Amino acid sequence: MLTTLTTRLSDTVRKLTGRGRISEENVRDTVREIRMALLEADVALPVAKAFIERVRERAVGDEVARSLNPGQAFVKIVHDELVRVLGGQKSAIEAKGRPAVVLLVGLQGAGKTTTAGKLVRHLAPQAPGDVLLASTDVYRPAAREQLARLAVDLGARYFETAAPEPVEIAVQALAEAKRRGCRWLLVDTAGRLHVDDAMMTEVRAIHAAITPDETLFVLDSMIGQDAVNSARTFGGALKLTGVILTKTDGDARGGAALSVRETTGVPIKLVGTGEKLDALEPFVPTRFASRILGMGDVVGFVEQVQAQVDRDAMERVAAKVKRGRDLNFNDFKEQLEQITKLGGLESLLEKMPGVKPGAAAQAGFDARVIRRQIALIDSMTRRERVNPGIIDGSRKRRISAGAGLSVQDINRLLKQHKQLAKTMKRLAKGGGVSRMLAAAGRGPAGPMRRR
């Protein structure tokens, strides 16, 4: 998401970084480029104009003129104003009562049902049974069946009823959540392709009947300018408490993220970063602004690694390297699967400072490459995985044919495996493996403890 905007903005502000003096002409030209980048990214015109005006006023004032490094001061101004547009502070989902009721609203196709499943993982990762899921969508075929299936997969509870009316379903679900002593009740509502009076009347009635702690507007980040209009309509009908942006891993221009908070006053609380049920992240304006400007998000990277990397698997590989043993293809496959869990190389690299969007794809690494490599390893025999050195020409042809790929693909895989083995050996000699493991188990909150 925001690939084009990130590239444009980071390139634009980089032109001024390091300058000892900035003139009004420099500011005017840079601000014009920023304005064009925002509009091309589908940022609402009033939001773009207000943002540009604030940047211009601060840039031509004493704040930059008296700075020892005017270029960096200007970048800081742009960053600060982006944070302001995005909401300033992180806003978490609040749980006031028991059960804490979360109502999900939005247009059809925004991803409400899938988001309900992701919320189970986000709100109760250790105790999914404390969550009761309920669907009031009596219109979309198999909508309730989809949510029931998600509940089974996640280990959460699902409220089953024969009640035909959405309001009645919501009221019964709340009573059931209280009876069972559930910590959370997540209520999924019906959507329409467009906002209409019938939908708004129904969702208002549900809201009034169960008085939710959180009313979250689920917004498809790919719908562009319409995002602001639909958010404003829902905000006028209901007292929204937050927004969840979905499909941020797509090719969206991303203006919704920069427009919704400024035009509605409703904070963005979470962002969906993929199709998997754990692909839901807290929205932190300071980090998001840094990523837009190409500054990366190292803290987010560390948190992602802590949450999703299998530390035991890392320790097994490290122990093997320390003993002087070569990495085999079973080890290599484990590392590829770790990368897949983290959302792929593109997801990781976009959080690193100075790395431009699309760097992984330009270097020839993407999700398809990783899937092909895993397919090749799966086509090997157990002996070949443990002893890569025995893979000769005839074995290469058999392995590549089994995976439906070419011999050149298996050659590339063998070369990458050798390079990884050499790198790990160098790390082991210099103590780098121990430091890497320590970093993976330590973050802002201190050492990672085993449970």
N, C-alpha and C positions, 0 to 999 in steps of 0.2 A: 504494500500500500504506500501511496505518496512517493513512489519512486521518482516520477518526473519532478514533483515539487522539491524533493530533497536534493536532487541533482542541480536543479536551477538555483535554489537558494544557497546551497553550500558553495557553488561556483561563484555566485554573485558576491557573497560576503567575503569570500577568500581573496577577492581582488583588492579589498581594503585592508586586510590583515597585514600588519607589519609596517603600514605607512606611518611616517613621522608627522604628516600633516594631512588634514582632510578639509577640502574646500566645500562651499555650498554647491558648487557644480558637481563635485564627486557625489555628494549626498543626493542631489536631485536625480542624477543618472542611475545611481544604485537603487534608490527608492522606486523609480519608474520600472526597473527590471523586476523588483520584488512584487510590485503591483501586478505586472503581467503574469508572473509565475503563480500568484494567488488566484487570479481570475481563470487561468488555464486549468487550475486544479479544482475548479467548480466551487471555490469559496464564494459565499454570497457577497454581492457588490457592496452593501452597507458595511459588512464586516471588514472587507478588504480596504475600503476607504478610511474607516475609523482607525484601523491598524496602521496604515501608511501615514496618516496624519500624526499619530502619536510618535511613531518612529522619527518622522521628519522634525517635529518640534524638539525632541530630545537631542537629536543628532546635531542640529545647528546651534544648540545652546552651550552653556559652559561645561556641561557634563563631558563632552568630547573635547572641547577646546583646551581644557585644563588637564586633560589626561596625559600621562607620560607616554601612552601608546594609543593614539586616537583610533587606529584600525581595530584593535581588540575591544576598545570601548564601544565602538559602533556595533560590533558583533554581539557584545553583551546586551546592548539596547534591544537588538532584534530578538535575541533569546528571551529577554525579560518580557517583551511584549507578546511573544508567542505563548509564554507561560500564562500571561494574563488572559489572553483570548481563550486558552484551553481550560481555564478555571482556577489557576493559581495553586490550590491545594488538592492533595489526594482526597477522594471522598469514598469511604467504604460503605458497604451495605450494613444497615443498622438492624439489630434485633432487640426490640423493646419488650414484646410480650412473649408468652409461651402458649401456643406456638407463635413464632415470628412468621407473619404472613407476607409473602412476596407475590405480587400480581404482575404478570407479564402481559404487556399490550403492544400492539403494532400492526403493521400491514401484513397481508398474506405474503409468504415467501421471504420474510425478513430473517427467519430462523428461530422463531420463538420456542418451538418444541425442542429442537436440538439444544438451544440455550438453556432450557429448563434442565435437561440432562447434565449439561456442563456445570450448572450451578450446584448440583448435588456434589460433584467432585470438589468444587471450589469452597462451598460452605461447610461440608461435613466429610472431608477426605478420609477420616479415620472411623466415622460412624454413619455411613450412608443410611442405615436403618432408622436414623432419627429424622429422616426427611420423608414427607408424604407428598407425592405428586398427584395433581388432579387436573383434568382437562375439561373445559367448558365448551370446547369446539364440537358442536353437534352437526356441523355443516360439511366440513371437509372429510371426504371418505378416508377411513382408517386413521384419522387424527388421534383418536383416543387409543387405538391399538398401538400406534407408534410410540406414544408416551409410556404405555404399559410395558412395551418391549424394552425401552430404555431403562425403566425402573428395575426390571429383572436383571439386565446386564450390569447395572450399577450396584445392585444390592439394596436399593431403596424400596419404599413402599408405594403402592399405587392405589388410589381410591376408585373402586369399581362401583358403578351404580346404574340403575335402569331409568333414573330420572331423565325426562326429556328436555327440561328447561335449564338453560345455563345458570341462571341465578340460583335455582334450587340445588343444582349440582355443587355450586360454590359453598352454599350454606351447609349442606350435608358434609362436604369435605372438611370444613372448619370444625364441625362438631366431632367428626371422626378423629381429626388430628388432636383435639383436646382429650378425647376419650383414651387415645393410645399414648398420650403424653409425648407427642412428637415435638422436636425442637423447631422444625421448619415445616411450613406448608407452602408449596410452590404451585400457584394456580396459573395454568396456561389458558389463554383466551383465544377466541376465533378472530381471524383477520379477514380483510377484503383486499381486492386488488387496488381499490381506491377508497379513500375515506368517504363514508356515507352516513346518513342520519341514523339508519337502523343499527349500524355497528356501534356508533357513539352512544346511542340510547342504552344498548345492551351492556356495554362495558361500564357505563356510569352506574347502572343498576347493580352490577356485580360489585363494584367498588363500594357503593353505599351499604350493601348487605354484609360485607366481610371486613370493612375498614382496614385495609392492609397496612402493615408497617412500611412497606416499600412498594411503590408503583413504578415499575421500570419500563421505559419505552425501548423496545428492541428495534434497532435501526440498521438497515442494510446500508453499509458505507459505500456501495457502488451505485446508489440511485441519484447521486449528484445534487443539483439544486432542489429537487423535490424533497430532499431530506429535511430541509429547514421548514418547508410548508407543512409537511405531515407532522413534524414534531410540534410546531406551533399550534396546529389544530388539536392534537391530543392534549397538549398542555392547557389549551383553553377549556377543554371539556373535563379534564381530570387534574388533580393535584399531583403531578409527576414528581418523583423524588430523585430520579436519575435516568441515565441512558446507558444502554449496552450496545456498543458498535459491533456488528458482525461482519464477516467476510473481509477483514482487513488484510488477509493474506493474498487477496486477489489483485487484479490490475486496476483497482479503483484509483481515481485521481485524488480522492481523499478529502475533498473540501468539506464534507460533512463534519469531520472531526473539528475543523477550525470554525465552523459556522454555528453548530447546534448550541454550544455553551453560551456564545456571545448573544445569540438572538432569543434564546428561550430562558436563560438563567438557570437551566437544569444541568447539573454536573454529569460528565461522563464517568461512570463508575468502573466499567469493565470493557475489555475489548476481546472479541473472538479472533484468534490468530490461526485457525485451521479447522479441519473437519473432525479431528479426534476429540474425545470427550474431556481431555485434560487441556485442550487448547483455549484456555480462557485466562486472561491476565488482568490484574488490577491496572487501572489507568492512572499513571502518575504524570501530571502535566510537565514537570521539569525534565523528566527523562524523555518524554515524547518530543518536547521541543528540541532537546539535544540531538535526537535521532534525525529530526527534520533538517537540522543544520549540519548534519554529517559529523556530529561530535560523538556519536555512539551512545551506548547505555551499558556501561560496564557493570553497574550494580544489578541491573536487570539480567545481564548475562550470568553473573554469579548465582543469583537466586534461581534462575532456570536450571543451571547445572546442579545445584544442591537438591532441587526438587525432583529432578528427572533422571539424573545419572545413577547408574547402579554402581555404588562404591565397592561392593564386593567383587564385581567383575574387574574393576580397575585394579584392585589389590592383587587379584590372581595374576593379571598380566604383569604388574610391577614385580611381584615375587618371582615370576618366571624369568624376567629380564635380569633381575639381581643375581639369580643363580647362574646366569650365563647361558640360558637356554634360548633358542630361537623362537620367535613367534610363528605359530602355524596358522592355517587358514581358519580354524575354529576361533582363534583369538581375533583374527582380522575381521571375521564376520561379526563378532561381538561388538567391535569398535564401530563398524558400519551401522549396526542396529542402534547403538548409543546415539550416533549422529541423527538417525531417523527419529528417535524419540524426542530429540531436542528441536525438531522441526526442520531439519536439513541444514546444509552449510549456509544457504542464503539467509535463513533466519538467524543463524549465529553471527555471520559476518556483518549484518546490518546493525548489530549492536556494538561493533568494535569501532573505536574512533578512527576517522580518516579513511574508512573503507566505503567506497561508493556503492549505491544500489546496483545489483546485477553483477557484482564482482565475481561471485561464484560461477554464474552461468558463462561469463566471458572467459573464465579460466578453464571451462569445460567440465565443471562439477555442478551437477544438479540432481534432483531427486531421481530422475530416470537413470542416471549413471550409477547411483548407489543401488537401485533396484536390480540393474543388470549385473552388477558385481555380486550381489547376494545370490542371484539366480545361478551364476557360474559356480559359486562355491557349493550351492545345493546340488549341482550336477556332478560334483566330485565324489569319489568313493571315500570312505573313512580313512583309508591308508593315504590317499592323495592329500587329504586335508592336513593330516599330521606330518607328512613328509613331502612338502612341495617340490623338493629336488628331484623326485622320480617322475615328474610330469614332463614327458617327452612329446615329440610331434604327434604320434598316434593318439596319445591321451588328450592332447590339446584338441584334436579334431573331434574326439568323442564328447568331451566336456562342452565344447562350444555348440555342437549339434544338439546336445541334450538341453541346453539353455536357449536354443534358437538364436544364437549369436555367432559372430565370426571368430576365426582364429586370432585376428588382430585384437579382439576384445580380451581374450584370455591372456594374450601377451602383455597387454597394458596392465591387467590385473596382477600378473606375476611381478612386473616391474614395480608397481606401487607397493606390493607386499614387501619386496626386498628393501625399498626405500624406508618404509615404516620400521622394519626390523633394525636397520642401521641407525635410524634416528633414536629409537628406544635404547639401543646399546650405548649411544653417546650420552643420553640423558642419565642412564644408570651409572656410568663412570663418573659423571660430574655431580651426582646427588640430585639431579633434576627430577627424577621420578618421585623421590620422597617429598620434594617441595611441591610437585604437582598434586600429589595426594593430599598434602596438608591444605593446599589452596581449595581443593574440591570439598574438603570437610570443614572449612572455616569461612565464615562470612560475617556480616555486620552483627549478628547475634552471638558470635563466639563459636567454639568448637561444635561440630556435629556429634551428637551422642547417639549411640546405638540404643534401640528400643527392643 
